[in-house]
């Protein structure tokens, strides 16, 4: 699958290419500000993952499939390897590739997610998205009004509405809502072979107010990523890079200085 991607900066022999990976129901636009700030030093690729943004749709939502897409992107760019930075679902895709094909991953930054299974927290969100999908809306404001009947948080609604676009006079979701709904058990899960480990440089960044990286996940992180460092950013939730951009950029920059 050929992914749609945004590109920043120019290729350099001195630094690895960075690949930023968005989370579930996000897109490459989520990383725009951060990628633009690093473009003077690094060559950066920010794809829309399959079933998101402008990338193709497919019924397979597994991390094995997402990792294959990334392998193809790296190969198409003529790269020997890349440094992966992934948030949430994108972090799991990055971890999967690092564990399965470590030679392709020069370094790894995982943002507010762990290599473990989670409960499905998206039931209400999907219910809201399907309500918009079935309503034949005439405007973005109308879609927001429908979402507001399910979701009180305005920032979350605005994040979701980034996926809404006009096609032939009608409003549609860019993401593959049916496939993502059916595939939630795979998306919230994470199954890897016990003998696998990624020994490259790894940084886990999580929000101090987020519950996505629990203490019980740390032994799993140490087993699968023995050289990982885990850092928390206070006053940040799951969207740590958007909620505390300066603190996040400082931690990321400290890690990237080694490359």
FENRA-V430832 format. One record per pair of residues at least 4 apart in sequence whose ideal C-beta (glycine too) atoms are under 8 Angstrom apart, sorted by sequence separation. I is the first residue (numbers start at 1). GAP is how many residues later the second one is. D is the distance in Angstrom with one decimal. If there is no record, write none. Layout:
BEGIN
I;GAP;D / I;GAP;D
END
This chain:
BEGIN
22;4;3.6 / 26;4;4.6 / 28;4;7.5 / 31;4;5.0 / 32;4;6.1 / 33;4;6.6 / 34;4;6.7 / 35;4;6.5 / 38;4;5.0 / 48;4;5.0 / 49;4;7.6 / 51;4;7.2 / 61;4;6.9 / 62;4;7.2 / 63;4;6.0 / 64;4;6.6 / 65;4;6.7 / 66;4;6.7 / 67;4;6.4 / 68;4;6.5 / 69;4;6.5 / 70;4;6.3 / 71;4;6.3 / 72;4;6.1 / 73;4;6.4 / 75;4;7.6 / 86;4;3.5 / 87;4;5.7 / 88;4;7.5 / 89;4;6.6 / 90;4;6.4 / 91;4;6.3 / 92;4;6.3 / 93;4;6.7 / 94;4;6.3 / 95;4;6.2 / 96;4;6.0 / 97;4;5.8 / 98;4;5.8 / 101;4;7.3 / 110;4;7.8 / 122;4;5.4 / 123;4;6.3 / 124;4;6.5 / 125;4;6.4 / 126;4;6.1 / 127;4;6.5 / 128;4;6.9 / 129;4;6.3 / 130;4;6.3 / 131;4;6.3 / 138;4;5.6 / 139;4;7.2 / 140;4;6.4 / 141;4;6.5 / 142;4;6.8 / 143;4;6.4 / 144;4;6.1 / 145;4;7.4 / 146;4;7.8 / 147;4;5.3 / 148;4;7.4 / 153;4;6.8 / 154;4;6.2 / 155;4;6.4 / 156;4;6.5 / 157;4;6.1 / 158;4;7.2 / 160;4;7.9 / 166;4;6.9 / 167;4;7.8 / 173;4;5.3 / 176;4;5.8 / 177;4;6.1 / 178;4;6.4 / 179;4;5.8 / 180;4;7.2 / 183;4;5.7 / 184;4;5.9 / 185;4;6.0 / 192;4;5.5 / 198;4;6.7 / 206;4;5.8 / 213;4;5.7 / 217;4;6.1 / 218;4;6.3 / 219;4;6.4 / 220;4;6.2 / 221;4;5.5 / 222;4;6.3 / 236;4;4.1 / 239;4;5.3 / 240;4;6.1 / 241;4;6.3 / 244;4;5.6 / 245;4;6.0 / 246;4;6.4 / 247;4;6.7 / 248;4;6.1 / 249;4;5.8 / 250;4;6.5 / 251;4;6.7 / 252;4;6.1 / 253;4;6.4 / 22;5;5.8 / 39;5;6.1 / 48;5;2.8 / 50;5;5.5 / 60;5;4.3 / 61;5;7.9 / 74;5;4.9 / 77;5;7.9 / 86;5;3.8 / 132;5;6.3 / 137;5;4.4 / 151;5;5.5 / 166;5;5.8 / 167;5;5.0 / 175;5;6.1 / 207;5;7.6 / 213;5;7.9 / 11;6;6.7 / 22;6;6.4 / 38;6;6.1 / 48;6;5.3 / 49;6;6.4 / 50;6;6.4 / 51;6;5.4 / 86;6;7.2 / 137;6;4.9 / 151;6;5.5 / 165;6;7.2 / 166;6;7.7 / 206;6;6.5 / 222;6;7.0 / 237;6;6.0 / 23;7;7.5 / 48;7;4.1 / 50;7;7.3 / 51;7;6.6 / 58;7;7.1 / 74;7;7.2 / 86;7;6.0 / 97;7;6.3 / 98;7;4.3 / 135;7;7.6 / 164;7;5.7 / 165;7;6.5 / 180;7;7.1 / 206;7;4.1 / 221;7;5.5 / 233;7;5.4 / 236;7;4.6 / 241;7;4.4 / 20;8;7.7 / 22;8;4.7 / 47;8;6.8 / 50;8;5.6 / 74;8;5.5 / 86;8;3.6 / 97;8;6.1 / 135;8;7.8 / 164;8;7.4 / 235;8;7.5 / 236;8;4.3 / 240;8;5.7 / 22;9;6.5 / 35;9;4.8 / 85;9;7.3 / 86;9;7.6 / 137;9;7.1 / 148;9;6.5 / 151;9;7.8 / 164;9;6.3 / 165;9;5.7 / 204;9;6.8 / 221;9;6.7 / 235;9;6.3 / 50;10;7.8 / 51;10;6.3 / 84;10;3.9 / 98;10;5.1 / 147;10;4.6 / 163;10;5.2 / 164;10;7.5 / 234;10;7.9 / 20;11;4.1 / 35;11;5.4 / 50;11;7.6 / 94;11;7.6 / 132;11;4.9 / 135;11;5.7 / 163;11;4.8 / 233;11;5.0 / 236;11;7.2 / 163;12;5.3 / 218;12;6.6 / 236;12;7.6 / 84;13;6.8 / 95;13;7.0 / 144;13;5.7 / 147;13;6.5 / 234;13;7.9 / 20;14;7.3 / 32;14;7.5 / 70;14;7.6 / 84;14;6.9 / 94;14;6.0 / 132;14;5.0 / 144;14;8.0 / 147;14;7.4 / 233;14;4.8 / 20;15;5.9 / 31;15;5.0 / 50;15;6.6 / 94;15;7.9 / 95;15;6.1 / 131;15;5.3 / 132;15;6.4 / 233;15;6.2 / 50;16;6.4 / 94;16;6.4 / 131;16;7.8 / 18;17;7.7 / 49;17;5.9 / 144;17;6.2 / 204;17;6.4 / 213;17;7.4 / 28;18;4.3 / 128;18;7.2 / 129;18;7.9 / 131;18;7.3 / 143;18;6.3 / 233;18;7.0 / 28;19;6.1 / 50;19;5.6 / 91;19;4.2 / 128;19;4.9 / 131;19;6.8 / 18;20;6.8 / 28;20;5.0 / 49;20;7.1 / 91;20;5.5 / 95;20;5.2 / 231;20;5.5 / 27;21;5.3 / 84;21;5.7 / 90;21;7.9 / 91;21;7.3 / 92;21;5.9 / 128;21;7.5 / 140;21;6.1 / 143;21;5.8 / 204;21;7.8 / 6;22;4.8 / 47;22;7.7 / 81;22;6.6 / 82;22;7.0 / 83;22;7.4 / 91;22;4.1 / 128;22;3.6 / 5;23;6.4 / 47;23;7.7 / 70;23;6.7 / 81;23;5.2 / 82;23;7.1 / 83;23;4.8 / 84;23;7.5 / 86;23;7.3 / 88;23;7.1 / 92;23;7.2 / 127;23;5.9 / 128;23;5.4 / 202;23;4.5 / 4;24;7.4 / 18;24;5.0 / 20;24;6.8 / 22;24;7.8 / 29;24;7.6 / 70;24;7.8 / 80;24;7.9 / 81;24;6.2 / 82;24;6.3 / 83;24;4.2 / 84;24;5.5 / 85;24;4.2 / 86;24;6.2 / 87;24;4.1 / 88;24;6.2 / 89;24;7.5 / 140;24;6.1 / 204;24;5.8 / 206;24;7.3 / 208;24;4.5 / 17;25;7.1 / 18;25;7.2 / 19;25;7.6 / 20;25;7.6 / 27;25;5.6 / 28;25;5.8 / 81;25;4.4 / 83;25;7.4 / 84;25;7.1 / 86;25;6.5 / 87;25;6.5 / 88;25;5.0 / 125;25;7.8 / 202;25;5.8 / 203;25;7.0 / 204;25;7.1 / 206;25;7.6 / 207;25;7.2 / 208;25;6.0 / 209;25;7.8 / 6;26;7.2 / 15;26;6.4 / 16;26;7.7 / 17;26;4.6 / 18;26;4.7 / 19;26;4.9 / 20;26;4.6 / 21;26;7.2 / 22;26;7.6 / 26;26;6.7 / 27;26;3.7 / 47;26;6.1 / 67;26;6.1 / 71;26;6.9 / 83;26;7.5 / 85;26;7.1 / 87;26;7.3 / 124;26;5.7 / 125;26;6.8 / 197;26;6.9 / 198;26;6.7 / 201;26;6.1 / 202;26;4.0 / 203;26;5.4 / 204;26;4.5 / 205;26;5.4 / 206;26;5.6 / 207;26;5.9 / 208;26;4.3 / 209;26;6.6 / 210;26;7.0 / 212;26;5.7 / 8;27;4.8 / 15;27;5.3 / 17;27;7.0 / 18;27;7.3 / 19;27;7.4 / 22;27;6.6 / 25;27;7.3 / 27;27;8.0 / 66;27;4.0 / 70;27;5.4 / 86;27;7.8 / 124;27;6.8 / 197;27;5.6 / 198;27;5.5 / 199;27;6.0 / 200;27;6.9 / 202;27;7.2 / 204;27;7.0 / 205;27;7.9 / 206;27;7.4 / 208;27;6.5 / 209;27;6.2 / 210;27;4.9 / 8;28;6.1 / 15;28;7.4 / 17;28;6.3 / 19;28;7.2 / 21;28;6.5 / 45;28;6.7 / 143;28;6.6 / 196;28;6.9 / 197;28;7.1 / 199;28;6.0 / 203;28;6.8 / 205;28;6.5 / 208;28;6.0 / 209;28;4.9 / 210;28;4.6 / 6;29;7.2 / 9;29;7.2 / 12;29;7.9 / 63;29;5.7 / 67;29;4.7 / 197;29;6.2 / 207;29;3.7 / 8;30;7.3 / 9;30;3.8 / 12;30;7.2 / 22;30;7.0 / 63;30;5.6 / 66;30;7.0 / 67;30;4.2 / 71;30;6.5 / 74;30;5.7 / 207;30;4.7 / 210;30;6.9 / 8;31;3.9 / 9;31;6.9 / 12;31;6.0 / 125;31;7.7 / 129;31;6.7 / 140;31;7.3 / 207;31;5.9 / 9;32;7.2 / 11;32;4.4 / 45;32;6.9 / 64;32;6.9 / 128;32;7.6 / 132;32;7.7 / 139;32;7.7 / 192;32;6.9 / 207;32;7.6 / 9;33;5.4 / 10;33;5.8 / 63;33;4.1 / 67;33;6.0 / 71;33;6.4 / 138;33;7.6 / 207;33;4.1 / 8;34;7.9 / 9;34;4.8 / 67;34;7.4 / 70;34;7.9 / 136;34;7.5 / 137;34;5.2 / 206;34;6.6 / 8;35;7.6 / 9;35;5.4 / 125;35;7.2 / 205;35;6.3 / 7;36;7.9 / 8;36;4.1 / 64;36;7.7 / 205;36;8.0 / 207;36;6.9 / 7;37;7.0 / 45;37;7.5 / 207;37;7.8 / 7;38;5.8 / 8;38;7.3 / 6;39;7.5 / 7;39;7.7 / 5;40;5.2 / 6;40;4.4 / 49;40;7.5 / 133;40;6.3 / 5;41;6.0 / 6;41;7.9 / 49;41;6.6 / 132;41;7.6 / 5;42;3.9 / 4;43;6.7 / 5;43;7.0 / 205;43;6.6 / 3;44;4.1 / 4;44;4.8 / 49;44;6.7 / 129;44;6.7 / 133;44;6.1 / 3;45;6.2 / 3;46;7.0 / 205;46;5.6 / 3;47;7.0 / 130;47;6.9 / 205;47;7.3 / 129;48;5.8 / 203;48;7.3 / 1;49;5.7 / 4;49;6.1 / 21;49;7.8 / 203;49;7.8 / 4;50;3.9 / 4;51;4.7 / 19;51;7.0 / 126;51;7.7 / 130;51;7.5 / 3;52;4.7 / 203;52;4.7 / 3;53;8.0 / 1;54;7.2 / 2;54;7.4 / 19;54;7.3 / 126;54;8.0 / 201;54;7.4 / 1;55;5.5 / 19;55;7.6 / 126;55;5.4 / 1;57;6.6 / 30;57;7.5 / 201;57;6.5 / 126;58;7.8 / 17;60;6.9 / 26;61;7.6 / 17;62;5.6 / 26;62;7.9 / 122;62;6.5 / 19;63;4.8 / 21;63;6.6 / 1;64;8.0 / 18;64;6.9 / 19;64;7.1 / 21;64;6.9 / 23;64;4.7 / 24;64;6.1 / 26;64;7.7 / 120;64;5.2 / 16;65;6.6 / 17;65;4.6 / 18;65;5.2 / 19;65;5.2 / 20;65;5.0 / 21;65;3.7 / 22;65;6.3 / 23;65;3.2 / 24;65;4.2 / 120;65;7.5 / 3;66;5.5 / 16;66;6.0 / 17;66;7.1 / 18;66;8.0 / 19;66;7.1 / 20;66;7.5 / 21;66;6.9 / 23;66;4.8 / 1;67;7.7 / 16;67;4.5 / 18;67;6.2 / 22;67;7.8 / 23;67;5.4 / 121;67;7.9 / 1;68;5.0 / 5;68;6.9 / 22;68;5.1 / 23;68;7.7 / 120;68;5.2 / 3;69;7.8 / 21;69;2.9 / 119;69;6.9 / 2;70;7.2 / 3;70;5.6 / 20;70;7.7 / 21;70;7.1 / 118;70;4.6 / 1;71;6.9 / 117;71;6.3 / 118;71;7.9 / 21;72;5.7 / 117;72;4.5 / 21;73;5.6 / 117;73;5.7 / 2;74;7.5 / 116;74;5.9 / 117;74;7.9 / 115;75;5.3 / 115;77;6.9 / 16;90;4.3 / 108;90;6.6 / 114;90;7.6 / 16;91;6.8 / 100;92;8.0 / 108;92;6.4 / 110;92;7.2 / 99;93;5.4 / 105;93;6.8 / 107;93;5.9 / 108;93;7.3 / 109;93;7.6 / 110;93;7.3 / 111;93;7.9 / 112;93;7.0 / 96;94;7.8 / 106;94;6.9 / 107;94;4.7 / 108;94;4.5 / 109;94;4.9 / 110;94;4.9 / 111;94;5.3 / 112;94;4.7 / 118;94;7.5 / 95;95;7.7 / 105;95;6.0 / 107;95;7.2 / 108;95;7.3 / 109;95;7.9 / 110;95;7.4 / 111;95;7.4 / 112;95;5.5 / 96;96;7.1 / 100;96;7.1 / 102;96;5.1 / 109;96;6.7 / 99;97;4.5 / 102;97;7.2 / 24;98;7.3 / 89;98;6.1 / 92;98;5.7 / 99;98;7.2 / 102;98;6.4 / 112;98;5.4 / 114;98;7.0 / 99;99;5.4 / 113;99;5.7 / 114;99;5.1 / 25;100;7.4 / 98;100;4.1 / 112;100;4.9 / 113;100;7.2 / 114;100;7.4 / 112;101;6.5 / 116;101;5.1 / 98;102;6.9 / 115;102;7.5 / 95;103;7.5 / 114;103;3.7 / 98;104;7.7 / 116;104;5.7 / 115;105;5.7 / 114;106;6.7 / 115;106;6.6 / 114;107;6.2 / 115;109;5.4 / 53;110;7.9 / 115;110;7.8 / 52;111;7.9 / 108;117;7.3 / 58;118;7.5 / 61;118;5.7 / 57;119;4.0 / 61;119;6.2 / 54;120;7.0 / 59;120;5.2 / 53;121;5.8 / 58;121;7.0 / 61;121;7.9 / 62;121;7.6 / 52;122;7.0 / 53;122;7.6 / 57;122;6.6 / 61;122;3.4 / 52;123;5.1 / 59;123;7.8 / 63;123;7.4 / 51;124;5.9 / 52;124;7.8 / 59;124;7.9 / 62;124;5.2 / 88;124;7.5 / 51;125;3.8 / 61;125;5.7 / 99;125;6.4 / 61;126;6.0 / 112;126;5.2 / 63;127;7.0 / 98;127;7.8 / 112;127;7.9 / 51;128;5.5 / 112;128;5.3 / 51;129;5.8 / 95;129;7.5 / 111;129;6.3 / 95;130;7.7 / 111;130;6.3 / 26;133;7.4 / 29;133;6.3 / 25;134;7.6 / 25;135;6.3 / 27;135;6.6 / 27;136;7.0 / 25;138;6.6 / 109;143;6.4 / 109;146;6.3 / 27;147;7.2 / 107;148;7.4 / 25;150;6.1 / 88;150;7.0 / 107;151;7.8 / 107;152;6.2 / 106;153;7.0 / 87;154;6.7 / 25;155;7.5 / 24;156;7.3 / 24;163;6.2 / 85;167;7.2 / 83;173;7.7 / 83;176;6.4 / 34;207;6.3 / 31;210;7.9 / 34;211;7.2 / 30;212;7.6 / 33;212;7.2 / 37;212;6.9 / 34;214;7.7 / 42;214;7.4 / 34;215;6.7 / 41;215;7.9 / 34;218;7.8 / 38;218;7.6 / 18;238;7.8 / 16;243;5.5 / 15;244;5.7
END
